[in-house]
Amino acid sequence: METLFRFVAGVGDDTFHAPIVAASHATACLTSCPDCLRDFSNLAYHNILDWRLGIDLARLALDPQAVVDFTVPYWHTLVAAACGPYFAAQPGWQQETYAGVPGGRRANRVELIAHPLWSTDPNDLGPELTAAYAAAQAPGAQVATKSMFEVLRRPF
């Protein structure tokens, strides 16, 4: 298993990893496509396949302390491609950033876009969302979270 995780995470051998995280693929492929993960044998799972999450999970399997957030380069293109249109499609929402976490505001409502592997329970926020939640809540706003997984698959 370790060899497989290393292969997916691009440790030592980037035969799989380099073409997947390349800007040309990362820009064109939001979650999965026939060039990276999809084929007929996994047709039933196309709606949940996500190469970025796969790489993050492989990195976590190799190192439980690995950074899992939107600062990892292969997430940059997705955050830019997904958050702007998501908030623009909802009347009155303005895209903003709270302590480095993408989000949006409409009047006194704030929605933070969380990495799919982060805890979004307001009573048990992980370290990734604590500062963003506090920054969003400071002006008296009601704060909600939605994972990037949901933004891409169930936006409204």
C-alpha positions, -999 to +999 in steps of 0.1 A: +000+000+000+028+024+008+042+020-027+007+028-042+004+059-019+038+071-029+030+067-065-003+087-062+014+114-041+043+117-065+070+107-040+100+093-058+082+086-091+060+113-106+048+093-136+012+095-124+014+126-102+031+151-126+005+150-154-024+151-130-013+182-111+000+200-143-017+233-148-033+222-181-051+193-165-058+210-132-076+238-150-096+216-173-105+189-148-125+200-118-129+166-102-123+137-125-122+131-163-114+102-187-077+114-187-072+108-150-098+087-132-129+079-152-135+049-173-164+025-180-155+002-151-161+030-125-191+046-142-212+043-110-187+064-091-180+092-115-200+117-095-178+112-064-144+106-079-120+134-072-083+133-080-073+161-056-089+143-027-072+111-038-038+128-037-046+144-003-057+110+011-025+094-002-004+122+014-022+118+047-017+080+046+021+086+042+022+114+067-006+121+092+007+156+097+006+165+060-009+199+053-044+194+038-057+227+027-062+250-003-026+263-002-014+231-019-008+241-055-032+217-072-061+232-053-054+268-064-070+264-099-101+247-085-107+273-058-104+301-084-126+283-109-153+272-084-158+299-058-163+329-081-191+314-102-207+298-071-211+331-053-219+350-086-248+327-093-265+337-060-280+372-060-264+396-035-234+374-026-199+388-027-169+366-028-145+372+001-116+355+019-115+350+057-081+342+072-071+325+039-103+305+035-126+313+006-160+324+014-188+348+005-210+374+023-246+385+018-258+410+044-251+394+077-247+358+063-213+344+056-206+310+040-171+296+042-159+271+016-141+243+035-118+216+022-137+184+021-115+167+047-119+195+073-142+193+103-171+218+098-189+212+131-191+247+147-186+230+181-155+212+170-138+232+143-105+220+131-075+244+132-080+252+095-114+268+100-110+283+135-094+316+124-117+320+094-148+313+114-137+339+140-130+365+113-163+359+095-182+360+128-166+392+141-190+416+124-219+397+139-225+375+109-242+341+109-216+317+096-222+285+077-198+262+059-200+242+027-173+219+015-157+223-019-171+188-026-207+202-021-200+234-040-190+213-071-217+186-068-246+201-049-242+239-050-277+250-042 
